[in-house]
Amino acid sequence: MSVVVAALAVIALALAAVVAYGASGRDRIAEDTSAAGADLGGMTAAEARAALLRRLGPALQRPVRVHYGRRTFLLTPQVSRVRVDVDAMVAGALERSRRGDAFTRGIRKLLGGLAPIHEPMRVAYSPAAVATFARHIAHRIDHPARQADVAFTRRGLRRTPARDGVAVRQQALTRAIAIKLGSAGPRTAVEVPTMITRRPRVTLRDLRHRYAWLVGVNRPRKQLRLYRHLHLVKTYRIAVGRIGLETAAGRYEIQTKAIDPPWNVPREPWAGSLAGRIIPSGSPDNPLKARWMGFHDGEGIHGTDDVQSLGTAASHGCIRMSVADVKQLYRRVPLHAPVFIV
């Protein structure tokens, strides 16, 4: 009997010690308690507040970076008005530490590692500011589908590739930014979520097929450039229209082709007594030598025996080439081939 009494006495003392241990430290946070990744176990409210400020202060001062390709957009703390409620987190950790009677708290303190407490992050920000920021990004990124195109410039053929129509998924972007604002960890960049709104109908591949041959005329440089599937094949020296009778700039196409063509003299003052006449091929009065490729309102590409005029502005609006060059061009360029003149 004495052994039983002694054992009960020991158990009573142990239980009393657990209760006393649980009753102690009500002003301290329970062991194995954390908030926003900071260990607050055993700290007073003031100590826990200081620990959280050290942990969260630098993170909250960093902007949220949003990436789209090589472009970066920054949402600063001043704009988002992000702030953390440290006092509420500390109060929550203390309140959860004090739950239960003295005996329960004593057991939890003794076996704290078996029942960890994680106080959630409590962050506030301006949803309106985040939504405005997302709209700003969408305004900068959204674009309609673009068809592929080619243009001839003084530097050569400019190829504009096709582009998908793209729109920013603003709600998904807003959610991703909100997650970053509520995180205490390193702020890795947010990638802009987008969706394709429309595919282009015409691509550069289509244009390479459509423009098997393309002629580009650079009037200032007195050059004709020939392209095959949008790749430069050869550059020819030419003469263009003189001052007052300039070769017209624009986009045209080869409308007519002729070998050893006659010359239908236009009824213009510069034609003199030949105006309105048809000068047969081979006549000394016929300036159209060997080949003719008409492209616009009586203007065309033709051969000339006045090779000294090549490299100058000398014609009445047509494009002159040497006989050998115009024959070569004639063999290659089909009807309806585009002619770009700048």
C-alpha positions in Angstrom: 0.0 0.0 0.0 2.8 2.4 0.9 4.3 1.8 -2.6 1.0 2.8 -4.3 0.6 5.9 -2.1 4.2 6.9 -3.0 3.5 6.4 -6.7 0.4 8.4 -6.6 2.2 11.2 -4.8 4.9 11.2 -7.5 2.2 11.4 -10.2 0.4 14.2 -8.4 3.7 16.2 -8.1 4.4 15.6 -11.8 0.9 16.8 -12.8 1.3 19.8 -10.5 4.6 20.6 -12.1 3.1 20.3 -15.6 0.3 22.7 -14.6 2.7 25.1 -13.0 4.9 24.9 -16.1 1.8 25.6 -18.3 0.7 28.4 -16.1 4.1 30.1 -16.4 5.1 32.2 -19.4 1.6 33.4 -20.4 3.3 36.6 -21.7 5.6 34.5 -24.0 4.9 32.8 -27.3 4.8 29.0 -27.2 7.8 27.1 -28.4 7.9 25.9 -32.0 5.8 28.9 -33.1 6.7 30.7 -36.3 5.2 33.5 -38.4 6.3 34.5 -42.0 9.2 32.1 -41.7 10.5 33.7 -38.5 10.9 31.6 -35.3 9.0 33.3 -32.5 9.2 30.5 -29.9 9.7 31.7 -26.3 9.7 35.4 -27.3 7.7 38.2 -25.6 5.4 40.3 -27.7 8.1 43.1 -28.1 10.8 40.6 -29.1 8.5 38.9 -31.6 7.5 42.3 -33.1 11.2 43.2 -33.6 12.0 39.8 -35.1 9.1 40.1 -37.6 10.1 43.7 -38.6 13.7 42.5 -39.2 12.3 39.6 -41.3 9.7 41.4 -43.3 11.0 45.0 -43.5 13.5 44.4 -46.4 11.1 42.1 -48.3 8.3 44.7 -48.2 10.5 47.5 -49.5 11.4 45.5 -52.7 9.3 46.2 -55.8 7.5 43.5 -57.6 9.1 42.9 -60.9 7.0 41.8 -63.9 8.7 40.5 -67.0 7.6 40.2 -70.6 10.4 39.1 -72.9 13.1 41.7 -72.4 10.7 44.3 -70.9 10.4 44.8 -67.1 7.7 46.6 -65.2 8.1 47.6 -61.5 5.4 47.9 -58.9 6.9 49.8 -56.0 5.7 49.6 -52.4 4.6 53.3 -52.6 2.3 52.5 -55.5 0.9 49.2 -54.2 0.7 50.6 -50.6 1.7 47.2 -49.3 1.9 46.9 -45.5 2.2 44.1 -43.0 0.2 44.0 -39.7 2.9 42.9 -37.4 0.9 43.6 -34.3 -1.9 41.3 -35.4 0.5 38.5 -36.2 2.1 38.8 -32.7 -1.3 39.0 -31.0 -2.4 35.9 -33.0 0.7 33.9 -32.0 0.2 34.8 -28.3 -3.5 34.0 -28.4 -2.9 30.6 -30.0 -0.1 30.0 -27.4 -2.6 30.6 -24.5 -5.3 28.3 -25.8 -6.4 25.5 -23.4 -6.0 25.1 -19.6 -2.7 25.2 -17.7 -2.3 21.4 -18.0 -2.8 21.5 -21.8 -0.4 24.3 -22.2 2.1 22.5 -20.1 1.9 19.4 -22.2 2.2 21.5 -25.4 5.3 23.3 -24.0 6.9 20.0 -23.0 6.0 18.4 -26.3 6.1 21.5 -28.4 7.9 19.9 -31.3 4.9 17.7 -31.9 2.5 20.5 -32.4 4.1 23.4 -34.2 2.1 26.7 -34.6 2.4 28.6 -37.8 0.9 32.1 -37.7 -0.2 33.2 -41.2 1.2 36.3 -42.9 -1.1 39.3 -42.6 -0.5 41.7 -45.5 -2.7 44.4 -46.9 -2.3 46.3 -50.2 -4.4 48.4 -52.6 -6.3 46.1 -54.9 -7.2 49.2 -57.1 -3.5 50.1 -57.4 -2.6 46.5 -58.5 -5.5 46.4 -61.0 -4.4 49.7 -62.5 -0.8 48.4 -62.8 -2.1 45.3 -64.6 -4.1 47.5 -67.0 -1.0 49.6 -67.7 1.0 46.5 -68.6 -1.8 45.3 -70.8 -1.9 48.7 -72.6 1.8 48.3 -73.3 1.7 44.7 -74.4 -1.7 44.0 -76.1 -1.5 44.2 -79.9 -3.6 42.9 -82.8 -2.4 40.3 -85.3 -0.1 41.7 -87.9 0.2 40.3 -91.5 3.6 39.9 -93.0 4.7 42.5 -95.5 7.6 43.6 -97.6 8.6 47.1 -98.5 11.5 48.4 -100.7 13.5 51.2 -99.1 16.6 53.0 -100.0 18.5 50.5 -97.9 17.0 47.5 -99.6 14.1 45.2 -99.1 12.5 45.4 -95.6 10.7 42.3 -94.4 8.1 42.7 -91.7 7.3 39.3 -90.2 3.8 38.2 -89.2 2.9 38.5 -85.5 0.2 36.8 -83.5 -2.4 39.0 -81.8 -1.7 38.9 -78.0 -3.7 40.1 -75.0 -2.6 40.1 -71.3 -4.7 37.9 -69.0 -5.2 40.7 -66.5 -7.0 38.7 -63.8 -4.3 36.1 -63.7 -1.6 38.8 -63.6 -3.4 40.5 -60.8 -3.5 37.3 -58.8 0.2 36.5 -59.4 1.1 40.0 -58.2 -1.0 39.7 -55.1 0.7 36.4 -54.2 4.1 38.2 -54.5 2.9 41.0 -52.3 1.8 38.6 -49.7 5.0 36.6 -49.6 7.9 37.1 -47.2 10.4 35.2 -49.3 12.6 36.4 -52.2 10.6 38.2 -54.8 11.2 36.4 -58.0 9.8 38.1 -61.1 6.3 37.6 -62.3 6.0 36.5 -65.9 3.1 38.2 -67.7 0.4 35.6 -68.6 -0.9 36.2 -72.1 -3.2 34.6 -74.6 -3.2 34.6 -78.4 -6.2 36.4 -79.8 -5.7 35.9 -83.5 -3.3 34.2 -85.9 -2.1 36.2 -89.0 -3.4 35.2 -92.4 -0.2 36.1 -94.3 3.3 35.1 -93.2 6.7 35.7 -94.7 6.7 32.2 -96.0 3.5 33.0 -97.9 5.2 36.2 -99.4 8.3 34.3 -100.4 6.0 32.0 -102.4 3.9 34.8 -103.7 6.9 37.0 -104.8 9.0 34.5 -106.6 10.6 37.5 -108.4 10.5 41.1 -107.1 12.1 44.2 -108.6 13.1 47.2 -106.5 14.3 50.5 -108.0 16.4 52.9 -106.0 16.1 56.2 -107.9 18.7 58.2 -105.8 21.3 55.4 -106.3 20.3 54.6 -109.8 20.1 50.9 -109.0 17.6 48.2 -109.9 17.7 45.2 -107.5 16.3 41.8 -108.4 15.0 39.5 -105.6 14.2 35.8 -105.8 11.9 34.6 -103.0 12.8 37.9 -101.2 16.6 37.3 -101.4 18.8 39.6 -103.4 20.0 38.0 -106.6 21.6 40.9 -108.5 22.0 44.7 -108.6 21.9 46.5 -112.0 23.0 50.0 -112.9 20.2 52.0 -114.5 19.1 55.5 -115.6 15.9 57.1 -114.3 13.6 60.0 -115.2 15.2 63.4 -115.4 14.0 66.4 -113.3 10.5 67.3 -114.3 9.9 63.9 -115.8 10.8 61.8 -112.7 10.1 58.1 -112.6 7.0 57.7 -110.4 7.6 56.2 -107.0 5.2 53.5 -105.7 4.2 49.9 -105.9 3.5 48.5 -109.3 3.6 45.3 -111.2 4.9 44.2 -114.6 1.8 44.7 -116.8 3.2 44.1 -120.3 6.3 42.5 -121.9 7.6 42.8 -125.4 10.7 41.8 -127.4 12.1 44.5 -129.8 9.1 46.8 -129.0 7.9 49.6 -131.1 7.7 53.0 -129.5 4.3 54.6 -129.1 5.4 58.2 -128.7 3.3 60.0 -126.1 1.6 63.3 -127.1 3.9 65.4 -124.9 5.7 68.7 -125.7 9.1 67.0 -125.2 8.3 64.5 -128.0 8.4 67.3 -130.6 7.5 66.2 -134.1 7.4 62.5 -133.1 4.5 63.1 -130.7 1.7 60.6 -131.4 3.6 58.5 -133.8 4.5 54.8 -133.6 8.3 54.3 -134.2 9.1 50.7 -135.3 11.7 48.5 -133.7 15.2 49.1 -135.0 14.6 52.7 -136.0 17.3 55.1 -134.9 14.4 57.2 -133.4 13.2 54.4 -131.2 14.9 54.6 -127.8 13.4 51.3 -126.6 16.1 48.7 -127.3 15.8 44.9 -127.1 13.2 44.5 -124.4 10.2 46.3 -122.8 8.5 45.6 -119.4 5.7 48.1 -118.8 4.6 48.8 -115.2 2.7 52.1 -115.0 1.0 54.7 -117.2 3.4 54.4 -120.2 6.5 53.9 -118.0 8.5 50.8 -118.2 11.9 49.1 -118.1 13.8 49.0 -121.4 17.2 48.6 -122.9 19.2 51.5 -124.2 22.2 52.0 -126.5 23.0 55.3 -124.7 25.1 53.5 -122.0 26.7 56.8 -121.0 23.3 57.8 -119.5 23.3 54.9 -117.0 23.9 56.1 -113.5 22.1 59.4 -114.2 18.7 60.9 -114.3 18.3 61.1 -118.1 15.1 59.4 -119.3 11.5 60.7 -119.8 10.3 58.6 -116.9 11.3 55.1 -117.9 14.0 53.0 -116.4 16.9 52.4 -118.8 19.3 49.4 -118.7 22.1 48.1 -120.9 20.9 45.7 -123.6 22.6 42.7 -122.0 21.2 43.5 -118.6 17.6 44.1 -119.8 17.7 40.8 -121.7 18.8 39.0 -118.6 16.1 40.7 -116.5 13.4 40.0 -119.1 14.1 36.2 -119.0 13.7 36.1 -115.2 10.9 38.5 -114.4 7.4 37.2 -115.3 4.2 39.2 -115.8 2.6 40.6 -112.6 5.9 40.5 -110.8 5.9 43.4 -108.3 8.0 46.5 -109.0 8.7 48.8 -106.0 10.2 52.2 -106.7 11.6 54.6 -104.1 
